């Protein structure tokens, strides 16, 4: 039953006008047609573009788009059966300023041109705690350098996670990184005041489960130049 449901979602994704599924070969050959022209060819405006990396079901991307109609949002995840829900919700509710891409995040600089992105959200990524998984952490040095390429000069990154390990790891990297600036950091956004409204107003499914377990949710806002 599960595999049939996945196949159904994959088929629907193929027909959704807000879903893009470039091949790995297309990205690596630098032939993806929308790189550098998302505003012109897809959104048909010059509004800022914000990414959600590892968007899962797309809940954060959709809610941000609904709350900010003058900003464009793109959720990226390799698992299309997950973000199918977000893509479908956006279509059903006529939220036109959010799109989804099925791609590996390590190829993000093949999807966007230099300075094309205004902001990045990383919401509840796998912390990849073991040392051998370091290369998969979405805030490791390699990833941060990729984000630096696609972000504009005023751009910044948001990391929201239930992992104290990832929060501390990221803070440590940023403090040692030339050109990095920690704008805001909070170890427990729901018990300590000061977090931006969009950080506490929007909750993913898993975030709600974490809160029921009384797990602290951490947040960092930072720039990398």
C-alpha positions in Angstrom: 0.0 0.0 0.0 2.8 2.4 0.9 4.7 1.9 -2.4 1.5 2.4 -4.4 0.8 5.6 -2.5 4.4 6.9 -3.2 4.0 6.1 -6.9 0.7 8.1 -6.9 2.4 11.1 -5.3 5.4 10.9 -7.8 2.9 10.9 -10.7 1.1 13.9 -9.3 4.4 15.7 -8.8 5.1 15.2 -12.5 1.9 17.2 -13.3 2.2 19.9 -10.6 3.2 23.3 -12.1 4.9 24.2 -8.8 7.3 21.2 -8.8 10.7 21.0 -10.6 12.7 17.8 -10.9 16.0 18.3 -12.7 18.2 15.3 -13.2 21.6 15.1 -11.5 23.3 15.1 -14.9 21.5 18.3 -15.9 22.6 20.1 -12.8 26.2 18.9 -12.9 26.5 19.9 -16.6 25.3 23.4 -15.7 22.4 23.1 -18.1 19.5 23.7 -15.8 17.4 26.3 -17.6 16.1 28.2 -14.6 19.5 28.8 -12.9 19.8 32.5 -12.6 16.3 33.2 -13.9 13.8 32.1 -11.3 12.5 35.6 -10.8 12.0 36.2 -14.5 10.9 32.8 -15.8 9.1 31.2 -12.9 7.8 33.8 -10.5 7.4 36.6 -13.0 8.5 39.3 -10.5 11.6 40.7 -8.9 10.6 39.8 -5.3 13.3 38.3 -3.0 13.7 34.5 -3.1 13.9 32.5 0.1 14.9 28.8 0.2 14.0 26.0 2.7 16.6 23.3 2.5 15.4 19.8 3.4 11.9 21.0 3.4 10.2 17.7 4.2 6.5 18.0 3.8 6.9 21.7 2.9 4.9 23.0 5.8 7.3 25.8 6.6 7.7 26.9 3.0 3.9 27.0 2.4 3.2 28.9 5.7 6.0 31.4 5.0 4.6 31.9 1.5 1.1 32.4 2.7 2.2 34.9 5.3 4.5 36.8 2.9 2.8 37.2 -0.5 5.5 39.7 -1.7 8.3 37.2 -1.2 9.0 34.0 -3.3 9.8 30.7 -1.6 11.3 27.5 -2.8 11.5 24.2 -0.8 14.1 21.7 -1.7 14.2 18.0 -0.8 15.3 14.8 -2.5 12.2 13.0 -1.3 9.4 14.0 -3.6 6.8 11.9 -1.8 7.3 14.2 1.2 7.0 17.6 -0.3 4.1 16.4 -2.4 1.9 17.4 0.5 3.2 21.0 0.5 3.0 21.3 -3.3 -0.6 20.0 -3.3 -1.6 22.3 -0.4 -0.2 25.3 -2.3 -2.1 24.5 -5.4 -5.3 23.8 -3.5 -5.0 27.2 -1.7 -3.8 29.1 -4.7 -0.5 30.1 -3.0 1.5 31.0 -6.2 4.6 32.3 -4.5 6.0 28.9 -3.4 7.7 26.2 -5.6 9.4 22.9 -4.8 12.5 21.3 -6.3 13.4 17.6 -6.0 17.2 17.7 -5.8 20.1 16.9 -3.6 21.1 19.9 -1.4 24.8 19.4 -2.1 23.9 20.6 -5.7 22.3 23.8 -4.5 24.8 26.0 -6.3 23.8 24.2 -9.6 20.2 25.3 -9.1 20.9 29.0 -8.4 23.2 31.7 -9.7 25.6 33.7 -7.6 23.7 36.2 -5.4 20.3 34.9 -6.5 19.0 34.1 -3.1 18.0 36.4 -0.2 17.6 34.0 2.6 17.9 30.4 3.6 15.9 28.3 6.1 17.1 25.0 7.5 14.4 23.5 9.6 14.9 20.4 11.7 17.6 18.7 9.6 19.1 15.4 10.6 21.9 16.4 12.9 24.1 13.6 11.6 25.7 13.2 15.1 28.4 10.6 14.4 31.8 11.8 13.1 31.6 9.8 9.9 28.3 11.6 9.0 29.9 15.1 9.3 29.9 15.6 5.6 26.1 15.3 5.5 25.4 18.0 8.1 23.7 20.9 6.4 25.7 23.4 8.3 29.2 21.9 7.8 31.8 24.1 6.2 31.3 22.8 2.7 27.6 23.5 2.8 28.2 27.0 4.3 30.5 27.9 1.4 27.9 26.8 -1.1 25.3 29.0 0.6 27.7 31.9 0.5 27.8 31.6 -3.3 24.1 31.8 -3.9 23.2 34.3 -1.1 23.3 38.0 -2.0 25.3 40.5 0.1 22.5 41.1 2.6 21.4 37.4 2.7 21.4 35.3 5.8 20.7 31.8 7.0 18.2 30.5 9.7 18.8 27.2 11.5 15.9 25.9 13.6 16.5 22.6 15.3 15.7 20.4 18.3 19.4 19.2 18.3 21.5 21.0 20.9 24.5 19.2 19.3 23.8 20.7 15.9 23.1 24.1 17.4 26.5 24.1 19.3 28.4 22.6 16.3 27.1 25.4 14.0 27.8 28.2 16.5 31.4 26.8 16.9 31.9 26.8 13.1 30.6 30.3 12.7 32.7 31.7 15.4 35.8 30.3 13.7 34.8 31.3 10.2 36.1 34.4 8.5 33.2 36.7 7.4 30.6 34.9 9.4 28.3 37.0 11.7 25.9 35.5 14.3 22.9 37.9 14.3 20.8 36.0 16.9 21.0 32.8 18.8 18.5 31.2 21.2 18.8 27.8 23.0 15.0 27.6 23.8 12.9 29.8 21.6 9.6 29.0 23.4 10.9 29.8 26.9 13.3 32.7 26.1 12.0 35.9 24.6 13.4 37.6 21.5 12.9 35.2 18.6 11.5 36.5 15.3 7.8 36.0 14.9 8.1 33.6 12.0 10.3 31.3 14.1 7.7 30.7 16.8 4.5 31.2 14.8 5.1 28.4 12.4 5.4 24.8 13.7 6.1 21.7 11.7 4.4 18.4 12.5 7.6 17.0 14.1 8.2 20.3 15.9 4.8 19.9 17.6 5.8 16.4 18.7 9.1 17.6 20.1 7.3 20.3 22.1 4.9 17.7 23.6 8.1 15.9 24.8 9.2 19.2 26.2 12.3 19.3 24.0 13.8 22.7 23.7 13.8 24.1 20.1 16.9 26.1 19.2 17.5 28.8 16.6 20.4 30.7 15.0 20.3 33.5 12.5 23.6 34.2 10.8 25.3 35.8 7.8 28.2 34.4 5.8 30.2 36.6 3.5 
